[in-house]
C-alpha cells in the first residue's frame, strides 16, 4: 500500500496545473502619449491671445485664463 502511494504521488503531482509566480508578472505598458509640447505651446499662444483680446484692467485675468485654456486645448490637440 505504501509502495502504491509512492508510485502514484508523482503522477498526481505532475497532473496539477502549475501555479504562476506573481513576482514574474509582465509590467504594464506605459502610455507614451505625452502632451507636454502641446501644453507649453498652447499656453504661450493662449496667453498671447488673452493679452491681445483684453484691454486695461481686464488683462490681469485675461492672460492667465488664456494661458490655462490654451494649455488644455494644446494638450488635447497634441494627443493627450
KEMIZA-689553 format. One line per 2 residues: for each residue x, y, z of C-alpha. Coordinates in pm, 1 decimal, always signed. Example, Ala and Ser with C-alpha at 12.3 -4.5 7.8 and 13.67 -1.06 7.14 Angstrom:
BEGIN
+1230.0,-450.0,+780.0; +1367.0,-106.0,+714.0
//
This chain:
BEGIN
+0.0,+0.0,+0.0; +285.2,+238.0,+80.0
+459.3,+147.1,-242.8; +145.0,+225.0,-443.1
+111.2,+569.3,-285.9; +477.4,+646.9,-360.3
+435.2,+543.5,-722.0; +113.0,+738.8,-775.1
+215.4,+1054.6,-587.5; +447.7,+1194.1,-857.2
+188.6,+1126.3,-1128.4; -80.8,+1308.9,-934.2
+151.0,+1597.8,-854.3; +250.0,+1644.8,-1218.2
-110.6,+1645.3,-1338.7; -199.3,+1953.0,-1129.8
-184.8,+2288.0,-1309.2; +127.5,+2489.9,-1246.1
+86.2,+2783.6,-1011.5; +217.5,+3102.4,-1165.7
+465.3,+3310.1,-972.7; +308.7,+3652.7,-903.4
+655.0,+3812.1,-898.7; +710.5,+3733.1,-1266.9
+403.4,+3912.2,-1398.6; +474.7,+4131.0,-1701.3
+490.1,+4502.8,-1638.8; +202.3,+4703.2,-1784.5
+292.3,+4904.1,-2089.8; +335.6,+5272.5,-2025.3
+143.6,+5533.6,-2215.0; +398.6,+5713.0,-2432.0
+140.2,+5970.6,-2531.7; +291.0,+6289.5,-2385.0
+123.5,+6625.2,-2437.0; +399.9,+6838.6,-2284.3
+490.5,+7019.0,-2608.4; +127.8,+7099.7,-2688.2
+68.8,+7223.6,-2335.0; +361.5,+7466.0,-2347.6
+285.9,+7593.2,-2697.9; -86.7,+7622.4,-2627.3
-22.4,+7805.8,-2301.9; +201.9,+8060.7,-2469.2
-34.5,+8114.1,-2761.3; -335.7,+8132.9,-2528.7
-165.6,+8388.2,-2304.3; -81.7,+8597.4,-2610.3
-439.1,+8582.6,-2736.1; -568.0,+8663.9,-2387.1
-337.7,+8965.0,-2369.7; -440.4,+9094.4,-2711.8
-811.6,+9030.6,-2661.6; -837.9,+9220.4,-2332.7
-783.7,+9587.1,-2253.6; -687.6,+9784.6,-1946.3
-750.5,+9631.4,-1608.3; -901.1,+9312.9,-1756.5
-556.5,+9188.9,-1863.1; -477.8,+9066.2,-1512.1
-735.1,+8791.0,-1567.6; -724.3,+8763.0,-1947.4
-365.0,+8645.2,-1972.5; -383.9,+8365.1,-1708.8
-722.2,+8243.4,-1833.5; -589.3,+8241.4,-2189.7
-279.8,+8051.5,-2077.9; -480.8,+7783.6,-1896.9
-732.4,+7747.5,-2178.8; -455.4,+7732.5,-2437.2
-263.8,+7473.6,-2235.1; -569.3,+7248.7,-2209.0
-651.3,+7284.4,-2577.2; -287.3,+7235.4,-2679.8
-265.5,+6913.0,-2479.0; -575.9,+6774.3,-2648.7
-450.6,+6869.1,-2994.1; -108.2,+6715.7,-2922.2
-269.3,+6383.8,-2841.1; -302.6,+6379.5,-2465.3
//
